[in-house]
Amino acid sequence: MNGKKYLIFTYGCQMNARDSETIAGILNSLGYSATEREEEADLILFNTCSVRENPERKIYGKVTELRMLKEEKPELLIGICGCMPQQEIEQERIREKHPEVDLVFGTHNISRLPQLLEQAQDGRILEVWTEGRTEESLPAQREDDLKAFVNIMYGCNNFCSYCIVPYTRGRERSREPDAILAEIQALADAGYKEITLLGQNVNSYGRGLSQEIDFAQLLGLVGEIGGIERIRFTTSHPKDVSDRLIEALATEPKLCEHLHLPLQAGSDRILSAMNRGYTSAEYLELVARIRERIPHIALTTDLIVGFPTESEEDFAQTLKMVEEVRYDSAFMFAYSPRVGTQAATLDGQVAAEVKKERLNRLIQLQNKISGQVSHEYLGKTCEILVEGASPKDPRALFGRTRTNRACIFPLPSGDPKSWRGRLVPVKITRALTWTLHGVLEEETDAKTVPKGDQRSGHSGNGSL
């Protein structure tokens, strides 16, 4: 494979991004090198997502566009991997409608890529495993040298009625803590400063392992690793947030004050139909407990509008919840039926124009709240992990607060690259909806900034 080049298109969640790093690592070990130009590539892979219909349409559209390039360059290999091939209906679609695709594999057999590439030289190959196993020795080509994703578990056992993930990622499987800690120690030794622990429901970590350990205990062990300055995690299911996890968020110095807590809907009737496992009152009580212990925490969420049978009153309950919780930001989507899920078979599918109108109203409300929350940072000093020069201004530095807000401030001196990876205190002087602007407080040691980004506006009762 020496001298050959590859191009990977990645869609979907952080788990897919991490899988693409593994795929790139395998390809590099085979002698491939990366390219960003399609016409240079000998192998083009699409690492796919199945959570919503729109990304699937984009993927198939892009694959179709490559037919002409394939005709000009017959030796080019085109592959589809990730979540889409885990569904039989998509396997059949690829077989029948996309003859330009040479290679298909899923989420469970990435380790088989070297063998699959060899087989694809002689003809189309489709190999998708229905069950997964944990591979601990696969190489990785990290996208970043400062921040890294680390899988702590795979799969999901919750079976929310709208979600395809349990069918594409399989059942929950936790990695052994020693393997996780060894990976993070290696990242620390390589100079990484921030890690994000990944799982479909990190709160379920530890179930099924021979060693008795839960997620809060794992966080404590990760916090002991020298060199790592910040710890994040995603995603956290509301029904499984423990008091031990809340206490860890409040007391572990390296654990960032940011919690992604998917609500999905505000109506109890819709939450029950979604099989979410909590009511709106239980969710609000959880938020109150979290904010009582960590007043300055940033809460973000996922929201779905137009779930089957959702009425205007149901949607009004979602708007009410958003107003009460006051999220820093939210991922908001119109419901997209997924073949194989329970919700796709329900009567009462909401019309597309209704979903679009409700989504627009929700986005407007959340954008207003996000701007108000951003304004609370004015005059406060935040710890910023510098990532480098601002993409829009080479004379400014860019980084993020512990609460994951983007922040831009003037470059004090030197090369922006020399500031990368430094934790610095920045006083916020301007607050836009999504971005903070400030000035470096040079006389202040960043380590003296109290744990948490200091902003006003969140009272001890959770601002409910």
N, C-alpha and C positions, 0 to 999 in steps of 0.2 A: 504493500500500500504506500510505500515511500513516494513522496512527491505529489500524491493526490490531495485534493482539497475538499473540504466539507462546509456546508452552510446549514444551520439549524434555525428554523422558525419555531418560536415557543409561544404557546397560547395558554391562558388560564392562570392558575394559582401559583403560590410560592412552591408548592410540592412539585409542580411541573418544571418550574425554573430550576429547582434542585436536581430533578431528573435529567434535565438538559446538560447540567454541569457534569453529571456522571457519563452521559453519552459522549460529550466532548472529550472527557478524560480517556474513555475507551478508545475513541478514534485517534487521539494524539498518541496513545500507546501503540497503535497499529502503524504509525508513520504518517497519518494524515496531518494536515495543517488547516486552520480555519481561514475562511474568506468571507467577505460581505458581498461579493459580486456573484450573482447567479451564473453568469456566463463563464466564470472561472471554475465553478464547482464541478467535482466529479460525483459528489453525493449531496443531495438535498433532502433533509428530513424535516417533517412537520410533527412536532410534539404537541398533541392536540388536547382540547378541552371539550367536555360534553355537558357542562352545567347548563348552558343556554344554547338556543338554536342559532343566534346570530353569529357567534364565533365559528360554528360548523359551516355555515354558508360561506363565510369569508375563506375558510380553509379550502373548501372544495373549489371555490372560485380561483384561488391562487394556484392550486394544483392544476386546474384546467389551463390556466395561462401558460404553464410550463410545457404544454404539448409541443409548441413550435420549437422551443429550445431542445426538447427531446429529439425531434426530427432532425435538427441540425447537428446534434451531438448524441448519437444513439447509445454511446457507452455510458452516458449519464444515468446514475441510479437515483430514483425518486422513492422516498419512503414515507409512510404515515405510521406514527407510533403514538403512545399515550393512551388517553381515556377513550377516544372514539372507537378504536378497534376492539375494545373490550365488549362492545355491543354487537351481537350477531347481525342486527339490521344494518349496521355500518360496514361490517365486513362484506356483506352481500352487495351493498351499494358500491363499494370500491371495486369488487370483482367485476360487476356488470357495467359500470359507467365510467371507470377510470383505468383504462388499459395502460396508461402512462405510468402507473404506480407499480414499481418492481418489488417493493418490500413493505410488509405490514407486520408489526409486532405491538405488544401491549405494555401495560404498566408493570407486569410481573416478571417479564423475561428480558429485561434490558441487558443482563449479564451475557445473554446469548448473542449479542450483536456481532461479535467477530465471526462466529459460525454462520449467522444469517447472511452476512455480507458475502461470504464465500459462495453460499448456495445461490444467492441472487445473481451472481455472475452467469449462471447457467439457465436462469428462468425465474419467473415470478415466484415469490415465496411469502406465505402467510402463516405465521406462527403466533398464536395468542394463548397464553395460559389463563385458566380460570381461577387459579389460586396462586397466592404469592408466598415467597419465602424471603427472609432477611439476608441480604448479601452485605458482608462487612469488609470485603477486601477490594472493592471496585475503585479504580482511580477516579479523580475528578479534576476538571479544569474550572476553577472558580471564576465567576464573572467579576469579582471584586477582590481587592487585597486588603480591605479595611473591615468590611462587614460580610458575614457569612450565614447561610442557612444551614441548620443541622437537624436532620430528621430524628425524632425521638420515638415515633411510632408511625404505623401505616394503617390505612383502612378505617372503617367506621361501622359501628353496630347500632346506630340510632334509627336508621330507616325513616327519616322524615319523608312524608308522603310525596313531596315534590322533587326529591333529590336522587340523582342517579349515582352519586359517589359510592355508596356501599356496593353497587354492582360493578363499577369500574375499578375501584381500589381494593375491594374485598373486605374481609372482616378485620377487626382490630388486631394488630400485632405490635407489641412494644419491643423496642430494642433493649438489650441488656445495658444497665447503667455503666458498666465498665467500658463498653464499646463507645458509648456516647461521650463519656468523660475523656477517653483517649483521643477521640476525634477533636474535641474542643481544646485539649491540651496541645495538640499538634497545631491547631489554628493559632493559639496564643503564642506558641514558639515561633510561628511564621510572621508574627506581628499584627495579627487581627485584633481589633479593639471591641467589636460588637458582634454578638451572635444572636440569631433568632431561632428558637426551638420550634420545630414544625410538627404538627399532627392535625388530623381532621377534628379531633377533640382531645386536646392535650390533658384535660382534666381526668381522662380515663387512663392516663399513663400508669403502667405497673401491673395492670390486671393480667393475669396469666403467667407472670414471671415467677420463677422459683424463689427469687429474692423478694422479701416483703418490702416494697417501696412505693410511695405515691409521688404525684407530681411536685408537691410542695417540698418533699425531701430531696427530690432530684434537683430542684432549683437551689437548695442550700448547698448541695455538693458542687454544682456548677459555679456558684458564687465564690467558692474557695480557690478557683483556678486563677493563678496570678497572670497578669497581662491583659485579661479580658476586663474591659471597663464597663460595658453595658450588656444587659441580658434582656431580650424581648421574647415573646412567644405568641403563637397563633395556631389554631383558633380555640377559643374557650366557650364551651357550651354552658349556657346559664343554669341549666338544671343540675350541673355537676360542680359548680363553683363551691369550694369548701372554705370553712373558716380558716383552715391552715393555709390555703392559698392566699386569702385576703391578708393574713398576718405576714406572709412572706412578702407580698407586695408592699406592705407598710414598713418592714424592717430590714429587708435584704438590700444593702447599699447599692449593689450593681443592677438590681432589677428595676427597670424603667417604669415610671408611673403612667402606664398606658395599657389599657385593657380593651381588646376587641371582644364585644359581647353581643353576638347577633340576636336581634329581637325578632326579625322577619315580619311580624304583624302585631297590631295593637288590640285586635278583637279576640276575645277568649274563644269565640266560636271558631274563628279561622285558625287560631293557634291549636285548638284541639284537632281540627281537620288536617292540619299540617303534621300532627303527631310530635309536637315540640316538647311536651312534658312539663309545661309550666303555664300559669295564668299571668295576665298582665299585672295583677296585684302582687304575685310572687316575684315577678321580675322587678317591680318597683321597690319591693322590700329588700331585694338583693342589692340594688343600686344604692339604696339608703345605707345599708350596712357597709358597702364598699367605701362610699364617700365619707361616712362617719370616721372610718379608720384612715383613709387616704384622701383628705379634702381636695387636694389639687390634682387628682388623677384625671387623665384624659380618657373618656369613653368613646369608642367608635362602634359602629354596628353595621349589620346587613338588613335590608328591608326589601320585601317583595310586595308589589301591588298587583291587583287583579287576579289573585288566587281564585280558583273556581268557587262560585256562589258568593264572592265578596260583594256586599251591598255598599251603597253610599255611607250607610251608618257604620259598617265595619271599617271602611276606609277612614272615616272620621275618627274612629278610635285609634288608628295608627297615627294620624296627625296629632291627636291629643297626647299620645305617649311620647312622640318626638318633642313636643313642646315641654312636657314635664321633665324628661330626662336631660334634654339639652346636650346632645352629642356634639363632640368636637367635629366629627365628620361622619359620613355614612356612604356605604356602597348601596345604591338603589337601583332596582331592576323591575321591569314588568315580568310577570309570571310567564314562563316558557314551558309548555308541556314537554315532558321527556318520556319517550316510549319505554315502557317497562316499569314505570313508577305508578303508584296507586292514584295519584292526583290526575294523571293523564286520562284516566278512565271515568272521572267524575262528571256528572251532568252539571250544567250551570257554568260552562266556560265563559269567561267575561270577554266581551267584544274588544278587538284590538284598539279601536278608537277610544274606548272608555279607559283601557289600561294606560294608553298614552297620555290622556288628559290628567288622570290621577297621578301618574308618575311626574308630570311637569309640576303639578301643585306641590307634591312632596319635595321635589328638588328645590323649588323656590323657598319653601319653609326652611329646609335644612341649610341652604346657603345663607339665609338671613341669620340663623342661629350660629352657624360657623363663623360668620363675620363678627357677631356679638362676642362670642367666646374668644376670638382672636384679639379683640379690643381689650380684653381683661389682662393681657400681657403687658400693656403699655406701662412704662416706668419700672418694670420688674427686671431683675437680673436672672438670666437663664444660662445653664451650662450647655454649651454647644460642642458637639463632636464635629470638627472641621473635616469636610470631605474634599475640599479643594476650591478652585476658582469657581465663581458663579458662572453658570452657563451663558448668561446674558451680559456679564460685565467682568472682564478679566482683571479689573482693578478692585474687585470685591471677592470676599470669601463666602462659601456656601456650606451650611451644615444643618444639623437638626437638634432640636431640644430633646430632653428626655421623654417628653410627651409626643415626640415625633412630628413637631411642627417645623417646617422649612424656615430657615433663617439666613439672611444675607447681611453682611456688614463689611465696611471698607477694609481693604488689605492694609495692615499697618506698615509692613515693610517686607522686603525680600521676595522670593519666588513663592507663589501660591502653593506649589508642591511641597515646600518645606513646612507648611502648616498642616498638611494632611495628617489626620490621626490625633491631633492635639485636642484636649479638652480645655475650652476657654470660657470665661464669663463674659456675657454680652448683655448690655443694658438695652432693652427694647424701646425704640423711639418712634416706630411706625408700625401699624398693624393692618395688613390687608386680609381679605377673607382667608387666603390659604398660605400667605407668606408673611413672616415677621422681618422687620429691618431694625438694625441696632448698631451700637458702637461697642468696641472692645473696651472692657474695664481693665486697663493694663496693670493698675496697681493692686488689683484683687486677684488672689490665688483662686483658680477655679475650684480647688478642693474645699474652699471655705463657703461656697454656695450651698445652702441647705439642700438636703435630698428633696428632689422635686422641683419643677419649674414654678417659681413663685409668682402666682397671679391671683387677682382678686376674683370674687364672683361665685365661688362654690362654698357654701356654708356647710357646717358639720352635719346637717340633716339631709344632705344630698341635693339641696336646691329643688326639692319636690313640692 
